């Protein structure tokens, strides 16, 4: 019990202003399907990080260290958990894989660093630090580099929560004399106050759609969970219990809120509908279970569209370029692969596709003429969801003597026409040979006509010898 009390005191000193338990950090919920709930617990003697199913079953211990490990924060792609630990002698930010392996220290400062909160794209982590003398909000890359101070106020600024679209960071601040909820740009500029109440409003947590912010407030006498619109309007109380209710964290589908409460005598993890109804206890033991955060499980595969290839009629020497638009709204793209087959889909060869901005581009090597190439695109997101495009295909043209068949036949036709034309030209231009003169044809010489020997006594016509009748007048001569 003394060990537990000492751990609690260390947490309150490092993560709170005025040592209030209400300043425990909360992370923004990321859109997805409801996965496991990470939380911290003293059930094994000191604070460690655990995970359980959304119904409270399947509790699994993720960390195992004599020092305190607390405040788990799921990464947007659900593959990592950022947390704070005292294992190196003061509070620092660490990150580990979702199964507890690969623990890596991100911060290294004599002052306390705590309350990690991921950016929606998973590239940055906002956190609290006292390295400049009081609680301020800092940001760093997810590998721990580039640590930059965002707030600069003598009062406590802490408990950062990134908006789902990445354009704002909500936080609580005492710069106006009491705890209020503020938002600022990711670079720390334009801090804007959302709540204005004489009580303390703290622990902001964005809904997955970015339209609402859950928070805790003691405006009604004790700490309860409230919700408001993202502009600070429409404040609504969700819980109503004499005990402490705090650390709200939205479910990735936006329908539920998990939180901690000591309404049964010690801190336990509870869940309720986003309107405050249906409160259900998830853990039940005599130790402290705290700091819940809900894992966003992305079950939506990437979207593949506008698949095109060029050239449309490839030849054996052509490298075919395939392009496609790949979109992933939740966990982000992990790999995009172009897969092609030249044997009817029996075996597939994979080629990595790359993208500057958009679209993704990949190439298929030149293939022999007559080859039919099938291809498809495979996209995998960081949550392991896979999408494949429908199979498309093209056939490489078979060349004749290195020429496109159509061009070959056209050339053959042109050549034949030229040959025929030349032949006709030569035939027409050639002078025909003159035939030798024909031998003269001589008519047979008629026998000589005998001179007349008599004359017709009637008409005087000359008569040949032996003539009986005159050929002219018909007079009988004999």
Secondary structure, DSSP 8 states (H G I E B T S, - for coil): -HHHHHHHHHHHHHH-STT-GGG-------SSEEEEEEEEE-TTSS-EEEEE-TTS-S-EE----SS-EEEEEE-TTSSEEEEEE-TTSS-EEEEEETTS-S-EE----SS-EEEEEE-TTSSEEEEEE-TTSS-EEEEEETTS-S-EE----SS-EEEEEE-TTSS-EEEEE-TTSS-EEEEE-TTS-S-EE----SS-EEEEEE-TTSSEEEEEE-TTSS-EEEEEETTS-S-EE----SS-EEEEEE-TTSSEEEEEE-TTSS-EEEEEETTS-S-EE---SSS-EEEEEEEEE-----EEEEEEEE-TT--TT--EEEEEEEE-SSS-EEEEEEEEESSTTSS-EEEE-B-SSSSEEEEE----TT-EEEEEEEEEETTS-EEE---EEEE---EETTEEHHHHHHHHHHHHHHHHHHHHHHHHHS-----------------------EE-TTT--EE-TT--B-TTT--B--
